[in-house]
Amino acid sequence: MKTLQEIYHIAEQENITVDHFALFNREALSISDADGSCYIALDSDKLQNETDERSKLAHELGHCITGAFYNQYSNYDCRQKHENKADKWAIKQLIPLNELDEAVAAGHTEIWELAEHFGVTEDLARKAICYYVYGNLATKLYF
């Protein structure tokens, strides 16, 4: 499990710029330019807390590090495929399988408990369980 500072450090090591400024329709976004450089924007006013920031920053880093960007103008590009790839990267960083197993063995069995234990959103905790148990992120099928 990585701290917020460790996630920012990964961005720095990967030469990914993270800026904080107002965004109109979302809390966070990542973009890649023509030379492959990646940039992340976070709207601090829309982030609920450090847990929300960790989860969203890790997700956006997942887009950058895995190259999971979609083309909104292509009929052949599946947005969800890229979102899932970013989520899986974030899950592996913030909720590693061995640490999830240890947390469950220690009695953290409710979603909110796991989210609190790992310092992530409940949504990401649900996705992690689906990913490790079922091999997918289809939380609506299981929760």
N, C-alpha and C positions, 0 to 999 in steps of 0.2 A: 504494500500500500504506500503510495507516494503522497507526500504533503503538497500543499498548494505551492510552496516555494520550490519543491523539487519539480513540479510540473512546469513552472516558469523557467526553471533551469534547463529542462529539456528543450524548451522553445529557444532559449539562448544558445545552447549547444548546436541546435539544428539551424541556426541563423534565421529563425522565424520571428518576425517582428510582431509584438503584441502591443496594441494601442488601446487606450480607454477613451471613448468619446460617445456622444449621443447617437443612437441608432433609431431609426423611425419605427420599424416593424418587428424588431427582434432584440434579444438580449446579447447575442453573439453571432459572429459570422467569420468565415475564413474564405480567402480568395487566393488564387494562384495566377501569377502573371505569365506572359509569353516565355520568359526565360526559366520558368519553374520556381521562381521565388514565391514564398508563401507569406501571407499576412493575416493576422487575426485581429478582430476588433471586438471589444467587450464594452457594453454599456453598463457602467457601474451603478447608475441610478435604477436600472431595471433588474439587476441581480439581487436576489433576496438576502443572501448571506454568503459566507465563505464556502459553505457546502455547495451552494448553487454555482458559485464561481469555479470551484474545483471541477465539478461535473461538466460544466459547459466548456471550460478551457481544455480539459482533457479530450472532450468530443471534437472540438475544433482542431486540436493538435492531431487527432486521429485522421482527420481529413488531409491535413498537410503531410504528415509522415507517410501515410499509405497512398497518397495521391488520389484519394477518393473524392473527386470533384465530378459533378455532372454538368452536362450542357443543356440548359433549359430550352434551347432551340432545336435540339435533336429529337426526332420521333423514336429513335432507337436506344436512347439512354434511359436507364431505369434509376430514378432518384433514390428509391428506397435501398437499392443495392449499395450505393455510396454512403447513405446514412448508416446502414448496418455495419459497414466496414469501419467507419469512424467510431461507432459505439463499441464494437468489439475491441478496438485498440484501447479505448478508454477503460473498458472493463478489465482488460489484462493489466493495465497500469494501476488502477485504483482498487480492484477487488480480485487479486490473484486467486486462482483455484485453491491452492494449499491454504491460504489465509482464510478463505471462505469456509473450507472444511473445518479448520480449527475454531472459527467463530461459532459455527453450528454445534460442534462438539462441546463448546463452552456454554451452550444454552441460548445463544442468540438465534432464535428460530422465527421470529416475526419479521416481516419486511421492514417495519419501522426500526426495529432493533438493529438489523443488519445495516440499514442505511445510516443510522446514528453511529454504529461501531466503525464503519468505514468512512464516515464523513462524506457521504454522497447523497444524492436525491433518492427518494423511494423509487422513482421511475428507473433510475440506473440500477438500483438493487434488484428490481424485478427482472430487468433485462439480463443481468448477470446470472440470476438463477435459471432463467430460460436457456441462456447460452450454454451454461455448464451442464444442466440436466437434460435438455432436449436438443441442444445443438442449433438452436435458432433464437431469434429475438421476438417471437410472436407472443407478447405478453397477454394479448386479448384472448388467446386460446386457453391460457392456463390460469389467469387471475380474473 
